[in-house]
Amino acid sequence: CTWTTCIDSVEMTLAAIDKIRNAIPQLQNDVMWASGCSNGGMFNFELAQDTRSAPIFVGFAPIVGLPHAGFNRGTNHFHHFIGVWGARDTTCPPFSDT
């Protein structure tokens, strides 16, 4: 529950994916990407790092969202990443060590 709610958003996302897979059985992991803007962009990094969700996605496309300092724990899975950030964004700068 560090800086956000205590709700398990990864579990909620996995439950949604299961429902989608039941509706579209031919859906394969090698085509699944996640994207989100702002907090959703930050959540992309959580999905990439969490051992329950990391193997499900081939890549992530965060938009103006980066993990908070100290929360970018990396991943043990290979993922494609494409990100969109504002070069003049002072709130969540794309190139920062803070």
Residue pairs with C-beta under 8 A, 6 or more apart in sequence:
2 71
3 68
3 71
9 43
9 46
10 46
10 47
10 50
10 52
10 53
11 52
13 47
13 53
14 52
14 53
14 56
17 32
17 56
20 27
21 27
29 55
29 56
29 57
29 58
30 58
31 58
32 56
32 57
32 58
33 57
33 58
33 59
33 60
33 61
33 80
34 43
34 44
34 47
34 57
34 59
34 60
34 61
35 41
35 44
35 60
35 61
35 62
35 63
36 42
36 43
36 44
36 62
36 63
36 65
37 63
37 64
37 65
38 63
38 64
38 65
38 92
39 65
40 62
40 63
40 65
41 62
41 63
41 64
41 65
41 66
41 83
42 62
42 65
42 66
42 67
42 68
43 65
44 60
44 61
44 62
44 65
45 60
45 62
45 65
45 66
45 67
45 71
45 72
46 67
47 53
47 54
47 57
47 60
48 54
48 57
48 60
48 75
48 77
48 79
48 81
49 72
49 73
49 74
49 75
51 76
54 75
54 76
54 77
54 79
55 77
57 79
58 79
58 80
59 79
59 80
59 81
59 82
60 79
60 80
60 81
60 82
61 81
61 82
61 83
61 84
62 81
62 83
62 84
63 83
63 84
63 85
64 84
64 85
64 86
64 89
64 92
65 92
66 72
66 85
66 92
66 94
69 98
83 94
85 92
85 93
85 94
86 94
87 94
